[in-house]
């Protein structure tokens, strides 16, 4: 095989995972080449809230939060009911703070602990970090500015179409299709697959997670599973292909995500008739299924003006406020009239929640109402929501160094994966998903994959950046 050009490290995907991997490679003194199928930075990262988890950070210590890798690992394994790959879970837990502090100190990324994102949905500590007032699109654009500062080449509108490898699994290069349809052969010493998952590939989601067939997809349309399928052609193993993040709070018709903070501050979800049907604080991803079983698969997130005020710092909430998307009312009867709910049933749901809160006991759905987050009171707000599939969490099996593994458990020496291309730590289904874990695996595995790829290249050839 003759290649048009050969590079030390080739990275497929320029979202958070690929950008972080590229910065790690460049910091090791090696010039990577990054390939991105879209015409601008964004992808799954751009559709996210820009939040990810890290344990043992300086920002946590500044806020008096006692957290470390061991606690984070235990939370991952507990939420996934022991189904997560322990090696990947430990690698993410141990490297999360390292990746965050490196990006802050070496590249000036302004991430800090989000103290308003309560420990919830499986996280036993405050560990969600973000860039205050900004979301995922801001994050990926900032990462691209840092790549430009580091003089990292990025080929946009270029798609991976094949991986060329020796019979022993050593990758030699790839075939890339450019925007004009021309196919270019690029050789590499190490290949990092940092593409999205396979949420946009309905054939794959139907095969591995058929329960999502009836819900809409609210992820990046480029997430077709290309890297996963090409890896499998080479004999790579996959894991947790039935794992995904579903979400029960995609506004209809605005298609803006209602963030979990609305529920954690005291909001509730009711169906089109005004009845509650789930504990809103139990399962952030799996909650999509009880919603989809309701009439017309629609519901209402009911909250109040004070909850809205406490969450107004979140970009999605501010966008919904600007759009005047929420139905507002001073009484239950008026709210029911504005939303089409049954006033008696909605009133019963609210009264039952307030009664449980006053008595300090779990309600009939086992939700325990916190003193600092009571049920809604007038003036009310309501947003109509539906369920959606946001992104998949299964993918290529990797080890603690983000090296792709074959079906027999042996490593593919110079093939690495992270983000949506790799197996995550949510176990086999939706119920194992921790908040912000999609971006957590993108950032942390991007750092691990980039560092590992650079180490391999330096040890094998001594290639350095010109």
N, C-alpha and C positions, 0 to 999 in steps of 0.2 A: 504494500500500500504506500502510495506517495502522497504526502501532505503538502498543501499549498504553503503552510506556515506552521511552525511548531513553537509552543509557548511552554514555560515551566508549569504554571498552574492555570487551568481553565475552569471558570466558574459559570455554571448555567443557572441564570436567575439573578435578578438585581433588586429583589425586595430586601427585607431586613436581613434574612439569612445570607443571601449572596453578598450584600453590601458589607455586612460585618465580616464575613469570611475574607472578602477582598482586602479590607483594612488590616486584618490580622496577617495576611500573606505579605502585604506591602510593608508592614511594621517589622517583619522578619527579614526585610531586605530583598524580597523577590517581587518581580513585576508580574501581577496576574492579568489575565484577560477575562472580562466579564461579558456575558451574552444575555440579552433580554429580549423576549419576544414582542413586548409592547413598544409603542412609540414614545412612551414617557414613563418616568418612575411612578410606581403605584402598586399594582398587584393586590394581593391579599392584605399586605401590610397597610396599603393606602385605604383599605376599607375597614380597618380596625380602629379601636379607640387609642392605639398607641401605648397600651399598658402592658407591662410584663412583670413577672414575679422574680424576686431575688432575695436570698436569705443571708443575713450577716453583713449587711451593707453599712457604710458610714452614716448614711441618712437614717437608717433604722436606729443606730446607736444614738444619734443626735436626738431622736424622739423617744428614747428610752424603751425601745422594742427589743426584747430578748429573743433572738432568732438565730438559727445556724443551719448548716447543711443537714445535720442529723434530724432536726425537727421538720425541715422541709421534706426530706426523703420520707419520713414517717407519714406526713400528710398525703404525699403522692400515693404511697402504697395503700393507705387506708381508704382514700377516695376511690381508687381503682379496684378496691376489694382484693388486693394482692395480685391483680392481673397485669400490672405494668411490668415491663422488663426491668428488673432491679439494677442492672448495669447502667442502662440509660437513665433511669430515675436518679441514681446516685451521681452520675456524671453531671446531670443538669443541676441537681441540688448543690454539688460542690463547686461548680464553675459559675453559678449564677451571679454571685457577688463579684467574682473575679472579672467576668465579662463586663458587668456594669461599671465597676470602678475604672477599668482600663479605658472604656469608651468615654467616661467622664474626664479622666485626667489626660489621656493622650489625644483625644479628639474633640473635647469640649462639648459633649452632648449633655444637655442640662437636665438630666433625669434625677428625680428625687422621690422619696416615699410619698405616696398619696394617702395622707392620714384620714381623708374623708371616705376612702374605700374600705369599709369595715372588714375585719377578719370574718370570713363567711364562706359558705358553699364548699367547705373542705379545707380552706386555709385557716389554720389555728392562730396565725399571727398576722399583723399588718405587714404585708410584704409586696403589695402591688405598687410598682413605681411607674412614673410617667413624667411627661413634660407639661407642667401646669398650663391649662388653657389651650392645649394643642392636642391633635389627634394623630392617627396613623399616617395620613398623607403628609403632614408636616414632618413627621419623623423620617419617612423614607426620603423625602426631598432633602432634609438636612444631611442624611447619610450620603446622598449622592454629591452634595457639596463637599463633604469631607473626602469622598473618593476623588473628586476633581482636584482638591487641594493636594492630594497624594499622587496626582498625575496617573491615575488608574484608568486604563482604556475600557470603555463600555460600548459594545456593539448593540444598538437598539434595533428593533424590528428584525430580529434574527432568531430563528427557531431551531432547536435541537431536533434532528430527524433520525439520527443513528449514532450508536457508540461502537467503535471498532476496538476489539480486544483480542489478545492471543488466546489460544486454547486453555492456558493456565489461569486466565482471568485478569491478566495484566492489561490495563487499558492503554491503547496506543494513541487514540484520538477520536474525533467525532466528525459527523457530517452536519453542517449547518445550512439552513435555507435562508437566504437573505430576502429582503423585501421585494427585489425584482425577480425572484424565483430561482436565481442562480444558487447552486449548491457548492459550498466551499468546504474543503477538507482541512481540518485543523488538528495537528498533533499536539500532544501534551504529555508531561511527565506525571502529572496528577490531575484528576478530574473531580470537581466538587459539584454535586447535584443539589441545587438550592431552589428548585422549582416549587410551584404550588402543589396542592394535593390533587384529588380527582373528583371534586364535588360537581364540576361541570360535565362530567362524563356519565350520563344517565345509565348507560349500559353497565358501568362498573358499580355505581351506587345501587342499582337494582339488584345486582348480583350479591353484593356484600352487605347492604343495609336496606333491604326491601321495604322496611317500615317507613322509609323516607320518600317513597314513590309519590305519596299524595301531598307532600308539602313542597312549597316553592324553594328554589335555590337562591340564596342571597349572598353568593360569593363571587369571586373573580371568574369571569368566563374563560380565562386562559388556563384554569386549573383542570386540565383534562387527564392528568396522570401520565403524561408522556415519559417522564423520567422513571417512574415506577415500572411502567410496561417495558421500557428499554432495558432497565436493570434486570427484570425477570428473564428477558431473552438471553441475557448473559449467564443465567443460572443463579441470580441473586434471590435470597429469601425475602419474604414479606411478613409483616406481623400486624395484628390488630386492624385488619382491613374493614372490620365492622364498626370502627370507632369514629366518632364525629362530634362536632359541636352543633347541636340544634339550639334554637332560641325561640322563645314564645312571645317576644315583644318587638316585633317588627311592625311599625305603624302602617296602617292601611287608611288612605292610599299613599301617604307620603314616602313610605319605604325608608324611614329613618329609625334606627335602633333606639329603643328606650333603654337607657343603661340600668344595670342592677341597682344602683343607688336609690332609685325611686322606690323599689320594694324594700330595701334595707332601711330606709328612713320611715317606713310605715305604710307604703302603698300596698294595694292588693289587686289581684286579677279576678274578674268575674266573667261569666259567659254572657251571651247576648240577652239572656233573661234576667241577669242581675245576681246569679248564684255564684258563690265561690266554689271551687272544685279541686283545689290543691293547696298544699303548704308552699307558699311562694318563696320561702327561705331554704328549702331543702335541696333542690337540684336545679342549678341554673341552666343546664343543657337539656336534661331529660324532661323538663317541664313542658317542652314543646308537644309531647305526645298527649297528655291529658287535655291540653288546649285543642288539639286537632280532633279530639273525640267530641267536642262540643258542637252545637248546632252551627252549621256553616263554617266550622273551624275558625270562628272569630270570637274575640273577647274584648274586654275593656280593662285597661289599667286605670284604677281609681285611686286618686291621691288628693292632696289639698294644696292650698296656696303656700302653706308653710313648707311642705315637702318640696314643692317646686322651687321655693326660694333657696332651700338648702342644697338643691342640686343644680342651681342655675349656672354654676361654674363649669359644668360639663358641656362641651361643645354641642353634643346632640340635643341636650335639653334646651340650650340657648337657641338652636336652630328651630326647634319645635315652637318655642315661645315666639320667635320672630314670625313664624308662619301662622301663628294663632291657631295651631292644630288642635289643641285641647278644647273639649267642650267644657264650659265653665257654668257653674250654677251655685246658688246660695242655699238650696234645699234639695233633699233627696227627690222630691216630686219633680222639681224643675230639671234635675240631672237626668232622671228617668225619661222625662218628656223629650229632652234634647238628644238622647242616645237611643231611644226605642226600648230601653229596658223596662221591666215590670217594677213599679215603684215599691210595692209591698215586698217583693223578693230582694230587691237591692237594700231596702231599709232593714230587712231581717238580717242580711249578711253583715251590714255595718254594725247593727246592735249586738249581734253575737260576738263579733270581734272586740267591741268595746267592753262587753261584759267580761270576757276572758281576760282582757288586759287589766281591768279594775281588780279582778280577783287574783291576778298573778298566776293564772293556770293556762295550760295549753288549751286551744280551742278545739272544736270538733275535728279539724283537719290536722291537729297536732302542732300547729304553729304557736310558738311562744312569743308574745308581743313584748318587746323591750320597752323599759320606761322612757328611754330617750327617743323611741321611734313608735309612738302610739298610732292606732288606726286613724284614717282620715276623718277630719271634722270640717264643717263649712268654713270658708267657701270651697266647694269641691272642684276637682278637675278630672277629666276622663279622656283617655286616648284609645282609639280603636286599634287593636293589634291582631296579628295573625302569626302563625308559626313558620319557621324557615330553617333550612339547612344552611349553615354558614361556612363550614369547612370541614374537611375530613382530617382524621388524626392517625390513620394507619399509613403504612408505607414500607420502604425498604428496611430490612433488619440491619441494625448497625451495632457496633461495639462501643465501649466507653470513649474511644478516640474518633468516633463518627465514621469508622471504616465500614463499608458495606460488607455484609456476610453472605456467603453462599448457602444453599439449602442444606449442605452437610455441616454447616457451622464454621467452615474455614473462611479466612478473610480474602477479600479481593484487594490486593496490596496497595493499589494507588487510586481506588475509587472511594469517594467519601460522599456522605449525604446528610442533609439537615432540613429543617423547616418542614414544609408539606410533603417533601419527597421521602422523608424518613419516618419510621415508626415513632410515635410519640409515647406519652406515659399515661394515657387515659383509660387503659384497659381495653376490653373488647367491644364496648358499646358507648352510648352517650352519657350514661350515668357516672362515668369516671372522670368527667371533664372538670378540671379546676379553673376558676376564673383566670383569664389572661394567659392560659397555658399555650395557646396557639402561637402567640408572639414570644412567649418565654422560650419555647423550643427553637423558634427561628433565630433569636438573638444568641442564645447560649450555644446551640449546636453549630451556628454559623461561626462563632468564635473557636469552638473546638475543632471543627472541620478545617477552617483556615489555618489554624496553628499546626494541626497534624499534617496537612498537605505541605506546608512550608518546611516543616521538620523533615519530612520524607525527601523532598527535593534537595534540600541542603545536604542531607546525609548521603544521598546517592550520587550527586553530581557537583555539589558545591556551587550551583548556579546562584548568582547574585544579581541584584538589580543594577542596570546600567545607569 
